Amino acid sequence: MSEAPAPQQPPRTLDLFEAFGVELEVMIVDAASLDVVPLAEKLLQRPTGEIVLEVERGPLAWSNELVCHVIELKTNGPAPSLEPLAGYFDAGIQSIRQLVAPFGATLLPGGMHPWMRPQERVLWPHGQREIYQAFDRIFGSEGHGWCNLQSVHLNLPFASDESFRRLHSAIRIVLPLLPALAAASPYCEGVHLGNLDQRLEVYGTNAARLPTIAGAIIPDVSTCEASYREAVLAPMYAEIAPFDPEGILQEEWLNARGAIARFDRNAIEIRIIDTQECPLAAMAILAATVALLRALVEERFASLSAQEEVCTAALAGLYRRALRDGDRAYMEGGDLLALFGRREPVALGALWRSMFERDVGTLPHLEVPSFAAAPLDLILREGPLARRQLRQLGAQPSRARLAEQAAALVQAQAEGRSWLPGDFGSGVSEA
């Protein structure tokens, strides 16, 4: 008799920092004018002509978003390391560039299109359109916060209530620091409105009609799945129910905080990182984020209880300053400063440098993979992409200069490299 096959073991739940899920959104634009063009369906079409929501492309998958000028690239399942992802995403972007080229189109990086107007949007009309129609009906999708924002999402796993608590606590602390590295949306409808990260400004107003959906963007302390469901998900579902009687939107992804719990896949998703000029820069920011999160989870800076004692209002205040001033925003407040061994207010750019440059400050030195060293060093030295853009063009650039800069960013993305203002023209002193 043949031996009975061994029973299949369920897959082991991934725990802290054992894998990474990354999503990266980019804009499809006309190659000549750089205006947005609704071509996402051309990238999600089978040979039969059927339009699908997702196509697998080796280590990545491509999928649609709310509007048809945006395409999302994401890891095709959990990735064990960030290190190869810059190459995977770069290859994916180059493939998309080749596919849209016959339509006279290309891709534009950055967190927002610098001159697009919301009325130019085209909503996704195919599968799951009822979701997008519900969002449009309840909130209206004519604002920049719905149709003109491109981001990088980082998904990090947890395996238990204890690891969820530690990861969620660390993420709360790190979220307000991220615009200092990742702000990449200084222009909206052709002008600088005062925020280095205008994408986050408009993102925060998307669901203002129903305030439980976004809260303060920075989430409150949560110690376990049950408490999160009771404090965050249940009030959110209850508030939207009268507007959503069919329950179309009553899912975990309705949550619009800067980081959201995804119990459907045992992960927390960080959402407030702008799309950068190239995947290498984006992955370097993710590597820095993971390094700091790991140090906080391991209590190398401060205890878990000390992290949880930092009030949401203080973190939300820092977040607001960071989306306005990026690397020049100041961290204030005794409890928050104490986590990082500080007594006096410190600019976020200087704080990040003190953690990654061995000869600056007294904090534990954080290590990043070798692939991230050069792009991260450029960001720490020159500021986030938005700072570099604004340094070159100032607050009210001409449309021609904006287009020139956008073309330079398209070229940087095509070449997979970081961008500096010297890439074209003469610099314009920032006010």
N, C-alpha and C positions, 0 to 999 in steps of 0.2 A: 504493500500500500504506500502511496506517496504521502509524504509528510504534509500536514495541513499548514498553509501559509501563516506566518506570524501575524497577529492583529496589527493593523496600522496604528501608529501612535499619532495623536494629534500634534500639529506643529507647536513647538515651544513658543510661548509668548516672549517677545523681545523685551529686554529691559533697558535701563538707562544707557544711552550712547552706544548701544550695540548695532544700531542701524539708523539710516537717515532717509527721509523722503523729501524731495525738493521739487517745487513747481516754479516755473519761470514764464512770465507772460511778456510777449512782445507785440508791437504794433506793425500792421501791414500798411505800407504807404506807397503812393505813386512815386516811381523812381525819379521823375523829373521835378514835379512840384513838391513832393514830400507831404502832400495832403493824405489823410487817411482814405483807404479804399476797402470795401467790404468783400474780401476774398477768402475768408477762413474756410468757407464751404469747399473751395477748390482743393484745399489741403486735406479734407476729410471726406473725400469722395472715392467710393470703390470703383473698380473698372466697369461695373454694371451701371454706374451712374447714381447708385444709392448714396445718400448723405448720411454719415454716421457721426456719433458723438465723440468717438475716439478711435485712433489707429495706433497700432503698436509698431515701433521702429527700433527694434533691437533693445538696447538698454533703456530706451525712452518710450513714452507714449505721447501722442499729440491729441489735444482735445479743444473743444470750442469754449467760448465764454459768452457773456451776456450780449456783447456786440460783435458784429461780423468783421471788424477790422483788427481783432485781437485773436492770437493763437497762443495756446498754453502748451509748453513742453514740460514733461514731468518724468521722474524716475519711474520705470516700469516695475514697480514693486520696491520693497525696502533695499537700500544700497548699504553694504557693510562699511563703506568708507566714503568720505567726501573727495578724496584725492583724485579719482578718475573722472569725477563728474564734470569738471570744467571742460575736459576733452569731449565727453559725450554731448554736453549741451552745445558746445561750439560746433561740433559736427552736425547736430540737429538744425542749428540756425543756418549753417551753410546749405544744407539740403533744402530748407524752406526757401531760402533766397533763390536757389536755382529753380525751384518749382514755380515761384511767383514771377520770375523774370520774364517769361513769355507773355505775361499779362501787363508788362510795363511797370512792375511793382518791385519793392524791396522791403527791408525791415528797418525800423527805427527803434533804438533803445531808449531808455529813460523811463521815469515814473509817470510822466504826463506828456501828451503831445503839446508842444509849446504854443501852437496857435489854433488848434482845432476848436470849433464851436459845437456845443452839444447837439444842435439840430442836424449835424452831419451824421449822426449815429444811425446805424441800421441794426435792429434787434435780431438775434438769432431766431430764424423762423422754422427750424426743423425739430428734431426730437427733443423732448422735454421743454418745448416752448411754453407749456403751461406754467412752468416755474418762472420763466422770465416775464411772461405776461402778468403773473400774479404780483411780482415785484413792481412791475411798471404800474399796475392798477393801484396798488396800495401806497407806494412811495413816489412814483413818477421817476422815470429813468432819463429825464431830459437834463439832469445836472451833470457836472463834471465828475462827481463822486460815483456815478454809476457807469458812465460811458467813456471816461478818459482817465483811467488809472491802471498802471501796469506794475505788478509787484512780484517779489520772490517770496515763496512760502517755504518754511522749514518745519518738517514734521519730525518729532522726537518721541520715541516709544517709552512706555512705562509698563510694568508687569504686575503692580500691586497698588493698593491704596498708599502704602508708605512711599514707594518710588514716585507715584503721582504727586503726593504732597511735596516731596523734596524738589521735584522738577518744576512744579507749578510755582512754588515759592521763589525759586531762582529766576524763573522767567519773569515774574512780576518785577524783580529788581532790575533786570537787564533791559526790558522793553524801552524805558525812557532814554536809555543810553544809545539806542541803535541809530536814530537819525544823525548822530554825530559822525557815523561812518557811512550811512547809506542814503542820506538825503540826495535825491536826484530829480527833483521836480521844481525848479525855481521859477518857471514861467507858466502863465496861464493866460490864454487868449492874447499872447504877445507881450505881456508885461509881468514884472515881478511885483507880487502883491504883499510882500513883506515876509513870506515864509520860504525858507530853503526847501522845506518839504511840503509843498502845496497839495500834493496828493493826499497826505495824511490830514490836512486841514479839511478838504472836501469829503474824504472818507468818513470823518467823524460826524458829518452832518447827514449822512445818507438816511439813517433811520430815526431822525430826530422826532418824528411823529410818534414813535413808540419807544420811549427811552430805555426800557429794559433790554432792548436788543443789543445796544452797544455799551450801555453803562457809561463809565468814565474812560472807556477804551482800555485803561489799565485794570485788570481784574482784581477783585477782592481776594483775600486769603481763602483758600479752600483746602481742607485736609483729607477729603476722601470723595469717592464717586457719589455716594449718597448725599453728602452735603452740597456738592456742586449741582446735582440734579434738583435739589430742593431750592437752593438759593439763586441759581442762574437759569436753568432750563425751564423749570415749571412756571416761574413768573413771565418769562418770555413767551412761552406757548399760550399762557392765559391771556396776555395782553393782545396778541395778534389774532386770537381765535375769532373775535367778532368780524374781522376783516378777511378771514381765511377759513370760512366754514367747512371747506372740503379738506382742510389739513394739508394742503400742498406744501406749505413752507414750514411746517412744524417739525423740523429736523435739526440736528446739532449744528449744521452749517448755517442756519439762520443767525446764529450768534455772531455779532460783528465786533466783538472785543479784539484788542490787538493780538491776543493769543486765545485760542479756544480749545476746549477739551473735545476730543473725538473718541468717545468710548466705543464707537463702532469699530475702531481699529486700534484701540489702546495707545493713543498718541495725543500729544498737544501740538497744535499747529500755530506757529508764529507767522503773523501776517503783515507786519509793518516795515518790511524792507523793500525799498524801491528797486525796480529793475535797473541794473547798472549798464555801463557802456559795453561791457563784454562779459561772458560767463565767468572768465577767470576772476574778474573783480568781484562779481557776486559771490562766487565760492570762497574767496578770501574773506569776505565779510561773514559768511556763514561759519568759516573755520574760527574766526575770532570770537563769534557769538558762542560757539560750542565750547571753546576754551574757557571763557568766563563762566558759562553755565556749569561746566564740570567743576570748576574751582568752588563755586557757591554751593553746589550739591554736596561736595566733599567737605564743606565747612572750613575751607582754607582761609577765607576772609572773616567770616563770622558764623555764629551758630545758627541753626535752623530757627530757633525761637527768636533770635535777634532779627533775622530776615523778616519773619512774620509780624514783628512789632512795628515795622515801617508802614505807616498808614497809607491807604490808597490815595488820599488827597495829596500827600506830599509827592508821591510818584507821578500822579496825574499832572501836578503843577510843573514838575521837571519835564515831563513829556511835552507839555504845551510849549515850554521855553525851547526845547530841543527841536521841535518841528519848525519853530521860527528861526532859531539861530544856529542850529546844528552843532558843530564842533565848538562854537563860541558860547553856547548856553552854559550857565553856571549851575552846578549842583549846590543846593543849600539845605539846611535842616540837619539838626544834630544826629538823629537816629540814622538817617541815610548816609551822611558823611562818615559816621562812626563805622559803618560796614566796611568802608574802604580806608580806614585808618586816618581819616582827615578830621581836622577841627575847623578849618577855614574853607569858605566856598572855593570850588575849583572848576575850571572850564572842562567840559566833557572831552574835548580833544586832548587836553593835557592829561586827564585821567586815563584815557585809553593808552596814551603813549607811556605813562608810568607803569602800565601793566605789561607792555610788550617790549619796551626798550630796557635792556639790562642795567644801563647806567643812569636811569631816571627813576627817582622815587624809591620807596621802601616796600612796596607791595610785593607779594609773591609773583615771580616772573611766570608769565603764561607762555606756553609753547604753541606754535601753530605748525602744520605740515609745511615742508619746504616749498611746495607749489604756491602757498599763500604768502610767503615772506615778501616778495617784491611788490605785488599789488597792494598788500596791506601797508607796507612801508610808504608807498606813494600816498595813500589815503591819509595816514598819520602825519605825513610831512606837508602835503598840499591841501588837505581838507577833502570833504566828500565831493562827489561829482558836482553837486549843485553849487558849492562854493567856487569850484573852478570855472563853471559856466558863468556865474555871476561876475566873477573877477574879470572875465574877458569882455562881457557885453554890457555890464551895468544893468540898471533897473528898467530902462525903457529903450531897448534896442530897436532898430529898424527891422522891418520884416525881412529885408535882404540879409542883414547880419544874422538874424535868427536862423534863416534858411541855410546860411553858410556854416553856422555852428552845427546845425542838425546834420548837414551833409558830412561834416567832419566826424560826428558821432557814428553815423552810418558806416563810414570808412573804418573807424576804430573797431566797430563790431565785426565788420567783414574780415579784419585782420586779427581779431581775437586779442586785442591789446588795450591797455588802459589809455586814457586820454588826458592830455594837458593843454592848457590854453594856447601854448606856442604852436599847436598843430596847424593853425592858420591865422593869417592877419596879425594885426597889432593888438595888444591888450588894451582894455578900457579899465581905468582905475575904478574900483568900487567905491561908492559913496559911503 
